[in-house]
Amino acid sequence: VMCSYDPNDKAAFPEGVDDVMHYTLNSETLEYLIRFQNCGNDTAFTVYIRDTIDASLDINTLEVLASSHSVQTTIDANRAVVFMFEDILLADSVVDEPNSHGFVRYRISPLTGLADPTRIENTAYIYFDFNPAVVTNTTWNTMVLTIPVGLNESIEIDSDVRFYPNPMGEKGYFSIVN
C-alpha cells in the first residue's frame, strides 16, 4: 500500500531518485501536497491538518502555494504547522463525491549545511470536525550533495565480459575476451 487506508494522502515533490532512498539534492526545495476527502456520513464543518516539520527543514521558508478552500496557517513552538479550514462545509462522498475533496500544497527548503546524506520524513494528521486523526502515509527524501549513479569500478558480468567506466558519461564500453 503506497498511501493511507482511505483517500487522504501526502506526496513529496521531487519524489527523489531511486525507489528505496529517494535521493534529492540538498539544493532542492521540497513541495508537499496533502489531499483529503470527507468519507464520513455528514458535511464536515471544520477540517484541520497538523503537520510536524522535520528538523532538517528551514521552517522560515515555508510557503503555502495553493489550497482547495480558504485556509489559515499557523506554526507552533514544536514545529507543527496547522492548516485550518474553518466553515469548509465539505460534503460527504456519498452525497456529493466531486465536492468531498480538498487539499493544501506548500513548499519548504532544507537547512543549509546538512550532513550528507540526511533523511527527511514527513507525515500529516488530518482531523474532520471532532473525529480522531486520519494519518497519512510518510514521505521521505534522502538529501545528498550529489546523486549516486553507480560504482567507481568496472562491472564484471562474468570472467570474459567487462563494462567500463562505471558510472559512465556519454560513452560506455564492453570488453569481451575471445
N, C-alpha and C positions, 0 to 999 in steps of 0.2 A: 504494500500500500504506500503510495507516494504522497498522500495528503491525509488530512484528518478524516474522522469517520463520517463526516457529513460535508455539505458543500462549503464549509468555512475552511480557508487555507491561506497560506503565506508563500510568496515566491520572492526570490532574490535575483537581481539583475546587476551585473552579468552573473550567469549561473556558475561560471568558472570552467576551467579546462580539466578534464578527467572526471569521470562519474563518481569516483571514490573520494578524491581530495578537493575537487572544485578550486583548483589553483587560480588565483586572481592577483593581479599586480597591486602592490602597495599603493601605487599612484591612482588607482581606480576609485571613483565614487560609487558607493553601493546604493541601489534603489530597491525598495521593498514595496510589494503590493499585498495588501491584506484584503481578502474578499470574504463577505459574509452573506448568509441567506437566512431569512426567518422561516424555519421549518416547523414552527410551533402551530398552535391551533387558534391564534388570535393575532391581531395587529400588535406590533412592538412599538411602544411609545418612546423608549429610550434604548439606544444601543451604545455601549462604550467598549473600547478596546484598550487593554493595558499591555504595553509592550516595553519590557525592560531592555535598555540598550546596552550591548556588550561594552565592557570597559576599554576595549581596543578601538572604539569608535569615538570621534570627537563630537560630543553632544551639542556643542555650539554651532555645528554646521548643519544640524537637522533642519530640513525644509520640506513642508508639505507641498506636493506637486499637484495633486488632484484628489477629489473625493466625489462620491456619488450624491451626497447630500451635504447640507451645511454642517460644518464640524468645528468644534473648539478644541484646541490643542494645549495641553499643559504638561510640564515636566516637573516631577517631584525630586526630592533630595536623594532618592535611591536610584536615580537614572531611569525611572519608569516614565514613559510617555503615555499620556491618556488622551485618546481621541474620543471626544464626547459628541454623540449625535442625539441631541435633545429634540423632542417632538418630531421624530423622524417619521412616525406613522407608517412603519414598514409593514406592508401587507404580508399575511402568511402565504406560504407557497401553494396551498390548496385553493384558496380563494382567488389569488392574483399572482401567478408564478412570475411573470415578467417584472412585476414591481416588488418582488420579495427579496431582491438582491441589493447589496451595497458594497462599497469599497473605500479604501484610503490608500494613496500612494505617496511615498516620501523618499527622500534621498539623504544620505549622510556620508561623510568622509572618514576614512580611517585616521587614527592619530599618526603624526609624523614620527619616524624613527622606530617603527615596530620591529620586533625581533623577526628574523627570517627562519622558519615560517611562523605565522601566527594564525590560529584558527579562530574565526569569528562565528558565533552561533546566535540565532535569533528565533524566538517563539513568541506568539501573541496569544492573549486570552481575551475572548470576546464574550461580552455579557449582554443578554437580551432582557431588559427590564430587571426583575428581581431573581432571575434564574441563575443557577451555577454557571461558571465559566465554561465555554467551549474552547478547548485548547487546540491551536493549530499545529501543523507539522513544524519541525525545526529545520530552518535553513542554515547552511554553513558555507563559508568561503575560507580557503586557506590562503592568507595573504603572503605573497613572496616578492622578492626583488626581481627575479626572472622566472619565467615559466619553464619548468623542467621539460625537456623534449627528448631525452634519450640518455644513453650511456656515453662515457668518454673513452670507449674502446670499441674495437670491431666486434661484430656478432659472428660467431661461428655456428653455422646452420648444421653442418656436420664436418668431419675432418677434411673434406675435399671442397667445401664451399665456404667463402667468407664474404661478408658485406662490410664496406667501409666508405667514408668515415661515418661515425655514428656519435652525435647527431650529424645529419647531413645538411648542407645548404641547398644549392640548386642542383648538385650532381651527387650521385652515389654510385658505387662500383661493386660488382660481384667479381670475386676471384675464384675461378674454378680450376682445381688441379686435375689435369688429364694426362 
